[in-house]
């Protein structure tokens, strides 16, 4: 449901709720009053309810997170190779997230994989504990190509500060996109962050695994921009 005009500038209450029909699938929901209006956070302060990673994943960390997992192509193949890894996929589009969660549900042996439908920034800020993530995967995020929509891009300093907070020392950040201008903007941002260093330029797909978007774009002959970065907690 769209928010009333102007309400998106306020801090809203959210809850993390398990799905009733698919195991390992969670919804990050905006709480609402009985009339259906979003509830504002008391005092306008962001909520902070970090998950217990051992309880949430059924295994102790460290964990890995894919930001924008789409239909779960990378998530499923990567987790098949690392079945004991606590791994989380985040996706903001309900139908796509449900499809990915369905793929996971057909693979009960991937018992430590989870999927969350919801906004990545708020999930990181409110639910990901400090110093718990050993790798971040961000492949082919929505580039919001029109200039007036650039403000909607997730790749910006506020989000990267949440990445820094959640990261373990030496954690890796895997980046990939087909969008040249968005890649240039992201790489310029990376260069300004003293705690982030370039580890691999023009990196290959992670463990050779391509997302559905990458497979399609490579068939079309489109250039792909990838790199791997390392996170230091000293800065």
Buried (B, 14 or more C-beta within 10 A) or exposed (E): EEEEEEEEEEBBBBEBEEBEEBEBBBBBEBEEEEEEEBEBBEEEEEBEEEBEBEEBBEBEBBBBBBBBBBBBBBBBBBBEEBEEBBBBBBBBBEEBBBBBBBBBBEBEEBBBBBBBBBBBBBBBBBBBBEBBBBBBBBBBBBBBEEEEEBEEBBBBEEBBBBBBBBBBEEBBBBBBBBBEEBBEBBBEBBEEBEBBEEBEEEBEBBEEBBBBBBEEBBEEEEEBBBBBBBBBBEE
